[in-house]
Amino acid sequence: MSNVSYYTPEGFENLKRELEHMKAIERPSISKQIAEARDKGDLSENAEYDAAKEAQGLLELKISKLEELLSNARIIDESKLDTSKVLVLSKVKIANISNGAVMNYTLVSEKEADLKSGKISVNSPIGKGLLGKKVGDTVDVVIPSGTIQFEILEISR
């Protein structure tokens, strides 16, 4: 079963650049480290060789996971988003009912999440709670310290 992830065009391009960097820069660098360590003699007692081989294995795993992620990625056309309910890439203005704090978030894929810039993952507790809701809805979000109630004030692109 595939895990489809939704990305903005720039988020998708960032993933492609990251993969290209791993293949074009990091992979040859590790290969060079392995060759240099191999030239130092006895491989059974060569910690540099073992470390380089382990780094190579980890890099190949990262490359494989990123290739799978890209193969299941879908780019969303933000101009066609429905603003009547909260979806991936919706910009949402919410109010914490208990303290009145107003927050603005954009719901994005896990790879694009960045709380400093107001982007939260659709898989986060708040993101999951908001998905599919409409303006005026009250949402109960379960967090480790209890439950928080939010009211959805506005949804936009």
N, C-alpha and C positions, 0 to 999 in steps of 0.2 A: 504494500500500500504506500502511495506517495504522500508526502506532506507538502502540499502546495502552500507557498508563502507569497504574499503580495508586497510589491515594492514600488516606490516612486521611481521614475526614470533615473534620477541621480543615485538613489540607493542601489539600484541594479548595476549601474556603471561602476560604483565604488567596489562592489563585490567582484566584478570582472577585473578591475585593476588590481585588487588584492590577489586574486588567483594568478594573474599574469606575473605579478611581482614574485610570488612564490616559485613559479615555474622558471622564470627567466633570470632571477637574481639569487634567490635562496638555494634552489636545487643545485646549480653549478657550484656555488660556494661550499656547500656541504660535500659535494663530490670531490672538490679540491682538497678539503680537510681530510677526507678519507684517504686519498692518494698520498698526501704528505705523511699521514700517520703510518700508512702501510710501508712507506719507504724507510721508516725508522727501525725496521727489523721485526723481531719476534712478536707476532700478533697475539699470542696467548697471554702475554704480560703487558700489553700495550693499552693503557687506560685511555689515551687520546683516540685510538682507533675505536674502542668500544663506545666512547662518548659520541664520536662522530656518526657511527652506525646507528646509535639510538636516536640522535637528532634527525638523521635521515628518515628513520621509520616514523617519527612523530610528524615530520614535514609531509611525508607522503600520505599519512592519515588525514592531516589538515586539508591537503589538496583534494583528496578523494571526497571528503565531506563537503568542501566548498563546491566541487563539481556537481555533486548530487543536489546541493541546495540551489545552484544555478539552473540545473535541469528541471527543477520543480518550481522555479520562480515565475511569477506572472507580474507584468507591469500594469499598473492601474492608470487609466486616463482620468486624472482628477477633474477634468471639465465635465465628465459624465456621471459624477457621484450624486447620489440621491441625498439631499440634505434634510429629508423629513425624518430620518432616523440615523443613529450613530453607526457608522461603518468604518472599515479600515480607511485611513487617511482623512477621516472627518476631523475637523477642528471643533472642539467642544468646550463650551464655557460652563463650568459647574460651580455650585455653591455648597460648601459644607454646612449642613443644616444646623449642627450643634454650635458652631462658632461664627458662622456667616462669612468665612473666608471664601473668596472667589478665585478660581484657578482656571487657566486656559491650557488645554492639552491638545495635541494631535496624536491620534492613534496610528501607530505604525507597526511594522513587523519587528520581531525581537532583535534582529541584526541592526535595525536602524534606530532603536530606542536610545534616547539621550535626554535624561531628565533635565539637565541644565538648559537645553534648548526647548523644553516643553514637549518633547516627544516621548510618549509612553507606549509600551508594548501592548498589543491586543491580548497578549497572554498574561499580563499583570493582573492582580486582583481588581484594580480600578478599571482597566481596559475590558476585562471580561464582564464586569458589572454593567458597563456602559453600552456594550454592543447591542444593537437592535432597539435601543430605547429612543424615545422621542422627547421633544422639548416639553417641559412641565412634569415629566416623569420623575419619581423619587426612586433612587437606587440604594440598596443596602449592600455595602462592600465589606466582606469579611477580611480582616487583616489580623496578624498575630496578636495584637493587643485588644481585639474586640471587633465591633461592627461600627462602621461609619456610614451615615446617610448623606447622600448628595442629591441635589436637585439639578436637573439639566436645564440651563438657562438659554442656551443658544447652540445651534449646530450650523457649521458652515464648511466651505471647501478650503 
